[in-house]
């Protein structure tokens, strides 16, 4: 009777509830996946991702796809860190013997689809990387995902989608989408895609002929991003078209779009706040998960960030950096407790991590309707879908160019510019126009520093014999126009000695056909005197511009030849080299190429939109409220006793010598804040110097330079390549890396790079130690002798 009463009561309650419990569940089932290996490196990333998964209230279960060899599994300590499906390791390919750990991702997903019961009880799958922090729930249908239309993050550096690589590896190169990072797709799409993803990864990995940076966008030129192309080519093969978003995922150090809260942080690149920095590569062998009480170095507090940065958007970016590292540390604290560690001692930082302030800063971020823009790719043939993002549809393609030569001087400038390009959010691709003689090319070691178009050198003019390297710039642009496949509508032309701080787009600065945009070069006084009258039919159309150029491709095609010819013409006019005519302080024709540009543009009556808010020289006082997009460090600049002058580094190879860098600029927190103009000036100068050093530090890491704190052999020399480097392409994150401070001279000139010879330091230590021990031994012997004589005398 009691049992019957209970059953009736349950039935009554269910009836009055109307099955609302079922209605409150998500309309579809979601499962989140991420792939790792049996390493300490992936264990601390797993702790961070799992902690953020719970904190963000992501619906549905999560599974870690753990790829390990039997040997690794026997020693592995981290089985308890996440719900796990063990996957046979394919790091060493079972057939080819190729060492490529990234292939474990598609191999693990194929294994999950075949062997996990969860794969039979799910509608949508979210695929992440381990080095991510979830900030809010990732709901595929809320992001706009549909069956046949996955949602993904944009990976613009996958240039192989636009060139011969796609034509070689997919029958549908026009369907190749540059995506990765975050993937949200229907389970049926994943079942169709996964085997193709794996086989295309193997195919691209074996295609060593096309591993070049200019073909793949892979900065190593070593096939490390084959898995990413495997995904894009596999998706093209099965006809998946992605809805692509640049707002869902962000790299720390990047500035989020106004009004947008990204729901995913991908810390694949180094990032910094002031002089504090973090790079995941610094912690490749770190067993921090199992070392009770140890966390990553604590970053500055929010209050300190407000002091060093006044710009609202940059401040948002810095707060994202703090959120990323603090969430990792919070996850480690909880994991240590779960491991049975004793309660850590109180500290200000631990108190902050447990505070309401931090809890409020890291509450789950929910998407507001219409806040995320996705670029939906139209179907081929038949009815075509309208793009969701109308402004994106109207934006023309951009390509950025810069000209260099085969010298160490231009190599470190290239490293700085390319690093800043990837951090700036500049749309489109970038190409280095590299002017070298055949002899230079035979000895040149910097082919992999940037996507490159090779140009015959005109430093020594082939007809006149005149030595004038600056003419390579117009000559190289002309060569590129005549020999490259160009699909961009606007071309942005920069100098190598520049640092990008933000995007330079024709739609923002109002460039149009017939009206290029450039920055003022007021010292080109030849536009106002007889020089212009001698070298152009339209001296009234001569604009004093240079530095940054945004020009329509049609204008550039008409103009480039004139630019070259006018440069030659002005260079040959030695009678008018005088400073009072040209403004050239050397009175030696060094700025002939600049006049060649202005006079060539005047010939075509190209009238420039001159904008003084694009470029600033470090050391100049910035205008209040102006967000300059480019540093041009062509002149010496100083902050207190620290200074930087590029001319002092003309013959120094800081690119090919491990850990070489420039003297560190001062800490922003040490600056005098009594004069706001001087403070803003010095902060910009520090930013420029720091960005160059960050670029070099990251470059040395990517070159697998040995750990500067040890004498260990470079990973480049080992048989097994570093799996931590498997996904580099975008730079990549102003993103600083940890570095040893280099002492600077107390003078206005910069000191040469401090290249610490660890071996010499070690030898010196042992020589001193041996000398000291010998001295002590000698004293001990003499003391013994004298004491013996005294005894005999007695």
C-alpha positions as MATLAB code, in Angstrom:
seq = 'XXXXXXXXXXXXXXXXXXXXXXXXXXXXXXXXXXXXXXXXXXXXXXXXXXXXXXXXXXXXXXXXXXXXXXXXXXXXXXXXXXXXXXXXXXXXXXXXXXXXXXXXXXXXXXXXXXXXXXXXXXXXXXXXXXXXXXXXXXXXXXXXXXXXXXXXXXXXXXXXXXXXXXXXXXXXXXXXXXXXXXXXXXXXXXXXXXXXXXXXXXXXXXXXXXXXXXXXXXXXXXXXXXXXXXXXXXXXXXXXXXXXXXXXXXXXXXXXXXXXXXXXXXXXXXXXXXXXXXXXXXXXXXXXXXXXXXXXXXXXXXXXXXXXXXXXXXXXXXXXXXXXXXXXXXXXXXXXXXXXXXXXXXXXXXXXXXXXXXXXXXXXXXXXXXXXXXXXXXXXXXXXXXXXXXXXXXXXXXXXXXXXXXXXXXXXXXXXXXXXXXXXXXXXXXXXXXXXXXXXXXXXXXXXXXXXXXXXXXXXXXXXXXXXXXXXXXXXXXXXXXXXXXXXXXXXXXXXXXXXXXXXXXXXXXXXXXXXXXXXXXXXXXXXXXXXXXXXXXXXXXXXXXXXXXXXXXXXXXXXXXXXXXXXXXXXXXXXXXXXXXXXXXXXXXXXXXXXXXXXXXXXXXXXXXXXXXXXXXXXXXXXXXXXXXXXXXXXXXXXXXXXXXXXXXXXXXXXXXXXXXXXXXXXXXXXXXXXXXXXXXXXXXXXXXXXXXXXXXXXXXXXXXXXXXXXXXXXXXXXXXXXXXXXXXXXXXXXXXXXXXXXXXXXXXXXXXXXXXXXXXXXXXXXXXXXXXXXXXXXXXXXXXXXXXXXXX';
ca = [
       0.000    0.000    0.000;
       2.853    2.384    0.866;
       4.554    1.567   -2.448;
       1.342    2.288   -4.351;
       0.966    5.623   -2.552;
       4.523    6.650   -3.492;
       3.962    5.713   -7.135;
       0.731    7.703   -7.245;
       2.461   10.706   -5.661;
       5.316   10.569   -8.212;
       2.822   10.290  -11.066;
       0.820   13.238   -9.746;
       3.932   15.411   -9.399;
       5.037   14.518  -12.945;
       1.536   15.343  -14.244;
       1.413   18.796  -12.615;
       4.974   19.518  -13.747;
       3.955   18.703  -17.325;
       7.333   17.093  -18.022;
       8.966   20.526  -17.596;
      12.140   18.852  -16.412;
      12.620   17.466  -19.882;
      11.783   20.766  -21.523;
      14.457   22.583  -19.525;
      17.214   20.514  -21.068;
      19.131   21.778  -24.090;
      17.301   20.998  -27.334;
      20.345   19.069  -28.561;
      23.105   17.059  -26.941;
      26.628   18.554  -26.955;
      29.959   16.825  -26.385;
      33.311   18.649  -26.074;
      36.565   17.017  -27.191;
      40.237   17.920  -26.891;
      43.390   16.010  -27.788;
      46.590   15.656  -25.697;
      49.575   13.397  -25.117;
      51.106   11.825  -21.987;
      53.322   14.761  -21.040;
      53.593   17.238  -18.174;
      53.215   19.957  -20.823;
      49.688   18.804  -21.677;
      48.769   18.010  -18.071;
      48.857   21.611  -16.856;
      46.975   22.672  -19.990;
      44.376   19.983  -19.226;
      43.966   21.346  -15.693;
      43.386   24.855  -17.054;
      40.911   23.758  -19.718;
      38.960   21.469  -17.366;
      38.733   24.182  -14.733;
      37.487   26.732  -17.255;
      35.050   24.153  -18.706;
      33.331   23.903  -15.316;
      33.638   27.593  -14.560;
      32.105   28.601  -17.907;
      29.141   26.231  -17.382;
      29.696   24.530  -20.724;
      26.806   22.061  -21.224;
      27.290   18.370  -21.867;
      30.235   16.070  -21.128;
      33.876   16.586  -22.079;
      36.380   13.938  -23.154;
      40.149   14.126  -23.265;
      41.573   12.082  -26.154;
      44.850   10.877  -24.628;
      47.425    9.600  -27.134;
      50.209    7.622  -25.464;
      52.623    4.856  -26.248;
      52.653    1.846  -23.906;
      55.964    3.035  -22.472;
      54.598    6.530  -21.794;
      51.453    5.095  -20.219;
      53.410    3.075  -17.669;
      55.052    6.252  -16.326;
      52.042    8.537  -16.680;
      50.601   10.179  -13.548;
      47.658   12.168  -14.897;
      44.844    9.721  -15.641;
      42.674   11.425  -13.007;
      42.861   14.904  -14.566;
      39.887   14.584  -16.948;
      37.331   12.127  -18.341;
      39.592   10.266  -20.758;
      39.509    8.018  -23.793;
      42.874    6.376  -24.366;
      43.993    6.506  -27.997;
      46.920    4.640  -29.598;
      49.700    7.148  -30.270;
      50.457    8.051  -33.870;
      53.209   10.543  -32.985;
      55.570    8.165  -34.740;
      53.617    7.123  -37.837;
      53.190    3.318  -37.824;
      53.907    3.040  -41.560;
      56.217    5.886  -42.532;
      58.061    6.377  -39.235;
      57.478   10.140  -39.532;
      57.513   11.972  -36.177;
      54.480   14.274  -36.204;
      52.485   14.447  -32.920;
      49.818   16.794  -34.336;
      48.349   13.887  -36.307;
      47.044   12.507  -33.001;
      44.188   15.028  -33.145;
      42.363   13.661  -36.215;
      43.472   10.103  -35.346;
      42.010   10.511  -31.851;
      38.692   11.787  -33.202;
      38.431    8.856  -35.640;
      39.113    6.512  -32.694;
      36.459    8.251  -30.553;
      33.841    7.945  -33.296;
      34.544    4.209  -33.641;
      34.998    3.163  -30.013;
      33.115    5.565  -27.718;
      29.464    5.053  -26.833;
      29.248    8.810  -26.318;
      29.581    9.269  -30.078;
      26.257    7.453  -30.509;
      24.448    9.736  -28.052;
      25.278   13.224  -29.238;
      24.033   15.746  -31.808;
      26.757   18.400  -31.742;
      30.490   18.231  -31.097;
      32.735   21.093  -29.962;
      36.443   20.483  -30.667;
      39.050   22.561  -28.812;
      42.808   22.598  -28.283;
      44.282   21.936  -24.852;
      45.901   25.398  -24.656;
      42.570   27.173  -24.347;
      40.520   28.805  -21.609;
      36.720   28.718  -21.982;
      35.067   31.964  -20.874;
      31.440   31.122  -21.568;
      29.229   28.327  -22.882;
      29.876   27.333  -26.510;
      26.450   26.399  -27.885;
      26.742   25.434  -31.572;
      23.217   26.382  -32.628;
      23.484   29.730  -30.836;
      26.655   30.422  -32.820;
      24.729   29.740  -36.041;
      26.032   26.241  -36.754;
      23.843   24.067  -38.930;
      24.113   20.609  -40.384;
      26.563   21.004  -43.277;
      27.617   24.410  -41.954;
      30.071   24.130  -39.024;
      31.224   27.219  -37.133;
      34.963   27.813  -36.815;
      37.528   30.476  -35.928;
      39.437   32.249  -38.695;
      43.060   31.213  -39.353;
      44.086   33.689  -42.034;
      47.659   32.419  -42.286;
      46.528   29.221  -44.069;
      47.564   30.732  -47.395;
      47.686   27.280  -49.000;
      43.918   27.520  -49.477;
      44.602   30.147  -52.164;
      47.495   28.593  -54.053;
      48.849   25.398  -55.579;
      48.643   23.493  -52.280;
      44.834   23.396  -52.363;
      44.833   22.482  -56.067;
      47.134   19.536  -55.333;
      45.271   18.174  -52.316;
      41.577   18.665  -52.927;
      39.297   18.332  -55.925;
      37.428   21.405  -54.641;
      40.063   24.077  -53.872;
      37.363   26.749  -54.115;
      35.754   25.227  -50.996;
      38.889   25.458  -48.861;
      38.214   27.547  -45.731;
      41.013   29.061  -43.610;
      39.722   27.888  -40.242;
      40.803   26.116  -37.068;
      41.075   26.502  -33.312;
      37.428   26.329  -32.334;
      35.237   23.886  -34.267;
      31.514   23.341  -33.631;
      29.801   20.859  -35.958;
      27.006   18.313  -36.276;
      27.957   14.724  -35.446;
      26.937   13.559  -38.950;
      29.333   16.090  -40.494;
      32.104   14.929  -38.186;
      31.546   11.291  -39.153;
      31.922   12.222  -42.818;
      34.903   14.504  -42.214;
      37.092   12.658  -39.670;
      38.576    9.899  -41.895;
      39.233   12.458  -44.639;
      40.810   14.831  -42.076;
      43.243   12.091  -41.084;
      44.110   10.965  -44.619;
      44.580   14.532  -45.900;
      46.853   15.283  -42.942;
      49.025   12.320  -43.923;
      48.964   13.455  -47.543;
      50.033   17.058  -46.829;
      52.648   15.886  -44.344;
      54.236   13.684  -47.026;
      54.245   16.515  -49.588;
      57.632   17.889  -48.526;
      58.084   19.648  -51.863;
      55.430   22.183  -50.837;
      56.385   22.825  -47.212;
      57.812   26.268  -48.025;
      56.628   29.227  -45.952;
      55.445   31.074  -49.051;
      53.175   28.100  -49.922;
      51.913   26.996  -46.499;
      52.330   30.057  -44.263;
      54.164   27.735  -41.834;
      56.963   29.854  -40.380;
      59.141   26.778  -39.905;
      58.703   25.581  -43.477;
      58.704   22.104  -41.893;
      55.150   20.838  -42.349;
      54.103   21.508  -38.744;
      50.643   22.764  -39.734;
      49.884   19.813  -42.052;
      47.073   18.762  -39.696;
      45.387   22.158  -40.113;
      45.503   21.802  -43.870;
      44.299   18.212  -43.468;
      41.204   19.625  -41.795;
      40.561   22.355  -44.402;
      41.192   20.070  -47.381;
      39.169   17.251  -45.824;
      36.231   19.600  -45.224;
      36.473   20.793  -48.831;
      36.413   17.197  -50.066;
      33.148   16.408  -48.218;
      31.564   19.754  -49.141;
      31.461   21.424  -45.702;
      31.330   25.230  -45.826;
      32.082   27.015  -42.573;
      30.536   29.988  -40.885;
      33.723   31.801  -39.939;
      34.020   34.092  -36.933;
      36.910   36.307  -35.855;
      35.131   37.211  -32.604;
      34.624   33.907  -30.777;
      38.293   33.174  -30.037;
      41.123   35.534  -29.139;
      44.855   35.257  -28.492;
      46.036   37.000  -25.303;
      47.602   40.284  -26.322;
      45.104   40.882  -29.109;
      42.508   43.644  -28.726;
      38.910   42.386  -28.933;
      36.466   44.147  -31.193;
      34.400   46.868  -29.541;
      31.358   45.456  -27.755;
      32.534   41.841  -28.141;
      33.373   39.415  -25.342;
      35.242   36.435  -26.840;
      34.171   33.147  -25.274;
      37.496   31.411  -25.812;
      41.129   32.374  -25.080;
      43.833   30.549  -27.056;
      47.188   31.102  -25.343;
      49.258   29.528  -28.117;
      51.532   32.575  -28.271;
      53.560   34.437  -25.637;
      51.805   37.367  -23.971;
      52.742   40.049  -21.477;
      51.533   42.698  -19.053;
      54.183   45.338  -18.428;
      57.438   43.497  -17.691;
      55.623   40.296  -16.712;
      55.242   37.716  -19.468;
      54.130   34.139  -20.069;
      54.931   31.651  -22.806;
      53.633   28.103  -22.732;
      56.868   26.939  -24.344;
      58.751   27.938  -21.195;
      56.862   25.168  -19.380;
      57.271   22.238  -21.729;
      58.765   19.904  -19.123;
      57.066   21.550  -16.151;
      55.515   19.139  -13.603;
      53.685   22.001  -11.918;
      50.497   19.892  -11.631;
      52.258   17.536   -9.225;
      54.377   20.117   -7.365;
      52.267   21.133   -4.385;
      51.795   24.845   -3.847;
      53.666   25.967   -6.984;
      51.862   28.195   -9.469;
      52.907   30.107  -12.560;
      54.532   33.473  -11.736;
      51.880   35.861  -10.518;
      50.986   38.656  -12.947;
      50.311   42.290  -12.049;
      47.036   43.093  -10.342;
      44.159   44.855  -12.138;
      44.898   48.061  -10.240;
      48.443   48.116  -11.642;
      47.152   47.615  -15.188;
      44.961   50.679  -14.811;
      48.092   52.654  -13.938;
      50.213   51.585  -16.918;
      47.521   51.723  -19.619;
      44.984   54.500  -20.168;
      43.595   53.352  -23.531;
      40.293   51.549  -22.866;
      40.635   48.917  -25.602;
      44.252   48.085  -24.795;
      43.247   47.817  -21.167;
      40.596   45.250  -22.147;
      43.299   43.224  -23.886;
      45.547   43.332  -20.813;
      42.685   42.226  -18.577;
      42.187   39.216  -20.866;
      45.871   38.377  -20.379;
      45.362   38.505  -16.604;
      42.207   36.398  -16.809;
      44.027   33.717  -18.787;
      46.954   33.237  -16.402;
      44.862   33.696  -13.263;
      42.378   31.032  -14.433;
      45.289   28.650  -15.031;
      46.626   29.315  -11.537;
      43.193   28.962   -9.951;
      42.814   25.586  -11.670;
      46.236   24.494  -10.379;
      45.277   25.470   -6.820;
      42.144   23.326   -6.958;
      44.022   20.438   -8.590;
      46.696   20.525   -5.892;
      43.956   20.263   -3.285;
      42.407   17.328   -5.161;
      45.858   15.694   -5.260;
      45.928   15.794   -1.448;
      48.369   18.675   -1.086;
      48.325   20.566    2.178;
      46.712   23.979    2.264;
      49.139   26.585    0.858;
      50.389   29.448    2.996;
      48.477   32.716    2.760;
      49.675   35.255    0.254;
      48.251   38.376   -1.290;
      47.970   36.601   -4.651;
      46.112   33.585   -3.227;
      43.797   35.970   -1.459;
      43.103   37.715   -4.767;
      42.328   34.412   -6.549;
      39.740   33.654   -3.870;
      38.304   37.166   -3.832;
      34.929   38.381   -5.043;
      36.779   40.769   -7.379;
      38.347   37.868   -9.288;
      35.100   35.882   -9.221;
      33.268   38.852  -10.763;
      35.943   39.331  -13.434;
      35.719   35.677  -14.505;
      31.986   35.062  -14.464;
      30.741   33.133  -17.527;
      30.424   35.330  -20.612;
      27.209   34.759  -22.539;
      26.675   35.733  -26.147;
      24.162   38.489  -26.687;
      22.004   38.165  -29.829;
      23.790   39.575  -32.855;
      27.006   40.255  -30.959;
      29.052   37.729  -32.939;
      29.486   38.279  -36.650;
      30.126   35.255  -38.831;
      31.162   35.257  -42.439;
      29.045   32.624  -44.128;
      30.512   31.199  -47.323;
      28.035   30.856  -50.154;
      27.132   27.535  -51.776;
      28.683   26.782  -55.129;
      26.076   26.920  -57.831;
      22.338   27.011  -57.247;
      21.009   29.410  -54.624;
      23.650   31.293  -52.728;
      23.293   32.270  -49.083;
      23.689   35.897  -48.135;
      26.648   36.627  -45.909;
      25.638   37.346  -42.356;
      28.315   39.985  -41.979;
      27.431   42.653  -44.548;
      30.341   44.996  -43.761;
      32.765   42.075  -44.155;
      31.272   41.295  -47.566;
      31.968   44.842  -48.747;
      35.579   44.912  -47.555;
      38.144   44.443  -50.338;
      41.128   42.140  -50.045;
      44.402   43.660  -48.807;
      48.014   42.597  -49.300;
      50.918   44.105  -47.352;
      54.416   44.519  -48.853;
      57.810   45.552  -47.531;
      61.216   45.615  -49.191;
      64.518   44.323  -47.759;
      67.960   43.037  -48.728;
      70.041   39.971  -47.788;
      71.727   41.462  -44.715;
      71.543   40.901  -40.931;
      70.390   44.528  -40.622;
      67.197   43.831  -42.561;
      66.722   40.381  -41.026;
      66.086   41.631  -37.492;
      63.818   44.344  -38.893;
      61.915   41.617  -40.774;
      61.503   39.584  -37.581;
      60.074   42.637  -35.794;
      57.717   43.691  -38.588;
      56.338   40.213  -39.306;
      55.819   39.551  -35.587;
      53.913   42.812  -35.202;
      51.915   42.138  -38.393;
      50.480   38.980  -36.882;
      49.694   40.719  -33.598;
      48.094   43.763  -35.172;
      45.070   42.127  -36.738;
      46.091   43.437  -40.173;
      43.846   41.710  -42.739;
      45.247   39.734  -45.641;
      48.733   38.389  -46.227;
      52.199   39.924  -46.080;
      55.096   39.508  -48.532;
      58.726   40.424  -48.129;
      60.309   41.665  -51.358;
      63.871   40.374  -50.946;
      66.451   41.995  -53.249;
      69.693   40.000  -53.405;
      72.512   39.266  -55.779;
      73.089   35.625  -56.725;
      76.216   35.613  -54.569;
      74.270   36.977  -51.566;
      71.589   34.326  -51.957;
      74.120   31.483  -51.808;
      75.192   32.564  -48.316;
      71.850   33.889  -47.057;
      70.326   32.123  -44.022;
      67.070   34.051  -43.541;
      64.796   32.517  -46.163;
      62.251   31.374  -43.573;
      61.787   34.720  -41.816;
      58.758   35.770  -43.887;
      56.704   34.852  -46.952;
      59.111   36.044  -49.629;
      59.174   37.169  -53.251;
      62.747   37.117  -54.577;
      63.897   40.078  -56.657;
      67.155   40.699  -58.586;
      69.190   43.307  -56.724;
      69.484   46.792  -58.201;
      71.688   48.140  -55.392;
      74.386   48.461  -58.007;
      72.524   49.898  -61.005;
      72.942   47.514  -63.967;
      73.410   50.400  -66.444;
      75.040   53.257  -64.564;
      76.929   51.319  -61.878;
      75.541   53.745  -59.266;
      75.393   52.261  -55.747;
      71.944   53.131  -54.401;
      70.170   50.321  -52.470;
      67.001   52.383  -51.879;
      66.054   51.917  -55.540;
      65.318   48.276  -54.752;
      61.980   49.332  -53.261;
      60.259   50.555  -56.467;
      62.142   47.950  -58.525;
      60.905   45.164  -56.239;
      57.295   46.370  -56.268;
      57.392   46.448  -60.078;
      58.882   42.935  -60.188;
      56.207   41.620  -57.800;
      53.413   43.118  -59.917;
      54.801   41.417  -63.012;
      55.537   37.998  -61.516;
      53.086   37.290  -58.680;
      49.467   36.110  -58.741;
      47.655   38.966  -57.011;
      44.035   38.810  -55.899;
      44.091   41.818  -53.560;
      42.299   45.047  -54.408;
      44.399   47.290  -52.153;
      48.113   47.129  -51.423;
      49.669   48.432  -48.203;
      53.370   49.272  -48.592;
      55.538   49.626  -45.479;
      59.236   49.961  -44.669;
      61.096   47.177  -42.877;
      61.954   49.444  -39.905;
      58.347   49.625  -38.769;
      56.225   48.016  -36.078;
      52.500   47.553  -36.680;
      50.279   48.388  -33.706;
      46.894   47.960  -35.364;
      45.258   47.314  -38.734;
      45.714   49.733  -41.634;
      42.699   49.331  -43.894;
      41.486   51.282  -46.937;
      37.923   51.387  -45.634;
      38.941   53.039  -42.357;
      41.276   55.588  -43.905;
      39.085   56.178  -47.006;
      41.532   55.071  -49.708;
      39.983   54.677  -53.141;
      40.964   54.325  -56.777;
      42.824   57.521  -57.718;
      43.198   58.573  -54.080;
      45.901   56.669  -52.167;
      46.406   57.224  -48.453;
      49.815   58.086  -47.020;
      51.541   59.812  -44.122;
      53.133   63.287  -44.176;
      56.846   63.659  -44.966;
      57.075   67.439  -44.687;
      60.834   67.530  -45.225;
      60.324   66.762  -48.944;
      60.661   70.463  -49.736;
      61.516   69.655  -53.356;
      57.779   69.444  -54.009;
      57.626   73.236  -53.567;
      60.665   74.332  -55.561;
      62.521   73.848  -58.825;
      63.084   70.124  -58.200;
      59.410   69.351  -58.810;
      59.332   71.631  -61.849;
      62.283   69.765  -63.332;
      60.969   66.242  -62.725;
      57.206   66.307  -63.186;
      54.811   67.970  -65.578;
      52.409   68.529  -62.681;
      54.426   70.026  -59.810;
      51.183   71.286  -58.274;
      50.171   67.616  -57.789;
      53.326   66.731  -55.828;
      52.424   65.449  -52.347;
      54.990   65.323  -49.521;
      54.223   61.787  -48.419;
      55.867   58.440  -47.671;
      56.314   55.775  -45.037;
      52.915   54.091  -45.161;
      51.095   53.794  -48.480;
      47.607   52.375  -49.139;
      46.961   52.217  -52.875;
      44.453   50.555  -55.190;
      46.035   47.786  -57.260;
      44.978   49.470  -60.538;
      46.754   52.683  -59.522;
      49.836   50.748  -58.439;
      50.071   48.921  -61.761;
      50.074   52.244  -63.636;
      52.331   53.954  -61.142;
      55.106   51.452  -60.286;
      57.123   51.934  -63.474;
      56.986   55.727  -63.067;
      58.111   55.388  -59.448;
      61.196   53.483  -60.588;
      61.993   55.788  -63.514;
      61.572   58.980  -61.495;
      63.814   57.552  -58.762;
      66.514   56.934  -61.368;
      65.964   60.401  -62.803;
      66.254   62.248  -59.481;
      69.220   60.120  -58.452;
      71.017   61.071  -61.680;
      70.324   64.800  -61.111;
      73.403   65.383  -58.927;
      73.251   69.124  -59.613;
      70.213   69.350  -57.321;
      71.316   67.203  -54.362;
      71.710   70.260  -52.107;
      69.961   70.244  -48.723;
      68.179   73.539  -49.455;
      66.639   71.931  -52.574;
      65.911   68.362  -51.437;
      65.787   68.587  -47.647;
      68.293   65.698  -47.583;
      70.587   66.452  -44.632;
      73.362   64.461  -46.310;
      72.953   66.315  -49.647;
      73.905   63.055  -51.343;
      70.734   61.961  -53.090;
      69.775   59.363  -50.467;
      66.092   60.302  -50.606;
      65.866   60.190  -54.401;
      63.505   57.185  -54.144;
      61.098   59.244  -51.983;
      61.026   61.971  -54.606;
      60.658   59.288  -57.251;
      57.459   58.251  -55.481;
      56.042   61.773  -55.162;
      56.967   62.832  -58.713;
      55.701   59.565  -60.213;
      52.363   59.981  -58.413;
      52.179   63.606  -59.610;
      52.656   62.464  -63.211;
      49.446   60.418  -62.890;
      47.777   63.125  -60.776;
      47.276   60.682  -57.915;
      46.256   62.967  -55.051;
      46.876   61.504  -51.616;
      44.711   61.557  -48.549;
      47.388   62.571  -46.047;
      46.778   61.254  -42.558;
      49.038   62.214  -39.653;
      47.401   59.734  -37.247;
      48.703   56.536  -38.841;
      52.436   56.749  -38.124;
      54.615   58.058  -35.313;
      58.368   58.059  -34.726;
      59.251   56.720  -31.254;
      60.629   59.635  -29.275;
      58.046   62.067  -30.649;
      55.302   63.324  -28.328;
      52.009   61.768  -29.459;
      48.841   63.778  -29.927;
      46.363   63.099  -27.101;
      43.781   60.454  -27.978;
      45.421   59.388  -31.268;
      45.792   55.614  -31.772;
      48.827   55.418  -34.027;
      48.970   52.231  -36.090;
      52.679   52.225  -36.964;
      55.994   52.888  -35.215;
      58.704   54.015  -37.642;
      61.932   53.660  -35.703;
      64.086   55.318  -38.364;
      65.565   57.751  -35.842;
      67.267   57.323  -32.477;
      64.935   57.478  -29.482;
      65.585   57.499  -25.729;
      63.980   56.923  -22.364;
      66.226   58.208  -19.593;
      69.646   56.570  -19.957;
      68.312   53.907  -22.321;
      68.342   54.552  -26.051;
      67.928   52.780  -29.357;
      69.305   53.695  -32.773;
      68.851   51.161  -35.567;
      72.032   52.437  -37.268;
      74.104   51.026  -34.388;
      72.911   47.528  -35.277;
      73.709   47.564  -38.983;
      76.339   44.813  -38.803;
      75.135   42.857  -35.774;
      73.484   39.495  -36.352;
      70.872   39.196  -33.614;
      68.736   36.779  -35.648;
      71.096   33.832  -36.086;
      72.789   34.002  -32.661;
      70.660   32.282  -30.052;
      69.068   34.599  -27.494;
      70.705   37.730  -28.922;
      68.525   40.783  -28.421;
      68.617   44.526  -27.862;
      69.033   46.131  -24.432;
      65.772   45.947  -22.499;
      63.902   49.250  -22.201;
      62.945   50.512  -18.732;
      59.981   49.154  -16.786;
      56.928   51.396  -17.467;
      56.165   51.431  -13.744;
      59.444   53.288  -13.077;
      58.604   56.267  -15.297;
      58.063   59.763  -13.947;
      54.350   60.570  -14.237;
      54.538   64.287  -13.513;
      54.436   65.278  -17.203;
      51.680   63.502  -19.126;
      53.109   64.287  -22.590;
      56.547   62.935  -21.686;
      54.956   59.876  -20.067;
      52.936   59.053  -23.186;
      56.021   59.572  -25.354;
      58.159   57.284  -23.202;
      55.502   54.577  -22.976;
      55.367   54.413  -26.784;
      59.180   54.259  -27.003;
      59.243   51.409  -24.478;
      56.515   49.593  -26.393;
      58.536   49.799  -29.610;
      61.750   48.508  -28.028;
      59.938   45.776  -26.153;
      58.097   44.571  -29.264;
      61.401   44.165  -31.103;
      62.833   42.110  -28.233;
      59.653   40.058  -27.939;
      59.886   39.281  -31.638;
      63.501   38.165  -31.323;
      62.765   36.051  -28.257;
      59.928   34.256  -30.021;
      62.106   33.829  -33.107;
      64.851   32.150  -31.043;
      62.306   29.846  -29.430;
      60.949   28.847  -32.826;
      64.514   28.131  -33.954;
      64.754   25.676  -31.036;
      67.645   27.513  -29.441;
      68.900   25.638  -26.359;
      67.553   26.652  -22.984;
      69.606   29.698  -21.963;
      69.572   28.461  -18.362;
      71.275   25.161  -19.152;
      73.857   23.510  -21.396;
      71.315   21.072  -22.841;
      71.589   20.221  -26.489;
      69.240   21.997  -28.851;
      66.112   20.080  -29.666;
      66.965   20.663  -33.290;
      69.744   18.108  -32.872;
      67.612   15.391  -31.310;
      65.852   12.686  -33.235;
      62.468   13.653  -31.849;
      61.087   17.050  -32.779;
      59.318   19.204  -30.216;
      55.588   18.579  -30.192;
      55.011   21.897  -28.461;
      55.780   23.701  -31.700;
      53.260   21.843  -33.740;
      50.812   24.672  -34.296;
      52.481   27.918  -35.095;
      51.350   30.140  -37.887;
      49.771   33.243  -36.435;
      51.881   35.410  -34.207;
      50.807   35.022  -33.746;
      49.754   37.612  -30.047;
      53.069   42.942  -28.297;
      53.177   39.386  -27.032;
      56.260   39.285  -24.839;
      58.240   36.296  -23.734;
      60.271   35.867  -20.603;
      63.843   36.984  -21.093;
      66.944   37.657  -19.068;
      67.511   41.357  -18.507;
      70.488   42.668  -20.462;
      72.490   45.470  -18.836;
      72.676   48.698  -20.764;
      75.328   51.391  -20.849;
      74.700   54.634  -19.025;
      75.130   56.546  -22.234;
      73.007   57.681  -25.087;
      74.236   54.914  -27.356;
      72.886   51.376  -27.275;
      75.210   48.588  -26.239;
      75.914   45.564  -28.424;
      73.747   42.503  -27.756;
      74.774   40.547  -24.729;
      75.341   37.007  -25.933;
      75.927   35.019  -22.766;
      78.483   32.289  -23.288;
      77.295   29.740  -20.754;
      80.183   27.409  -21.402;
      82.740   30.143  -20.807;
      80.880   31.153  -17.630;
      80.953   27.573  -16.378;
      84.690   27.184  -17.109;
      85.454   30.458  -15.398;
      83.523   29.310  -12.322;
      85.468   26.039  -12.095;
      88.824   27.762  -12.657;
      88.077   30.157   -9.795;
      86.831   27.296   -7.631;
      89.946   25.217   -8.382;
      92.178   28.167   -7.592;
      90.410   28.719   -4.257;
      90.603   25.021   -3.305;
      94.298   24.904   -4.253;
      94.983   27.965   -2.113;
      93.152   26.493    0.865;
      95.007   23.189    0.388;
      98.374   24.964    0.292;
      97.550   26.867    3.499;
      96.491   23.633    5.203;
      99.749   21.902    4.224;
     101.890   24.817    5.398;
      99.995   24.981    8.675;
     100.652   21.268    9.196;
     104.375   21.667    8.430;
     104.831   24.590   10.798;
     102.868   22.933   13.577;
     105.074   19.796   13.180;
     108.278   21.871   13.424;
     107.019   23.556   16.553;
     106.420   20.184   18.153;
     109.908   19.005   17.190;
     111.444   22.179   18.634;
     109.713   21.613   21.954;
];
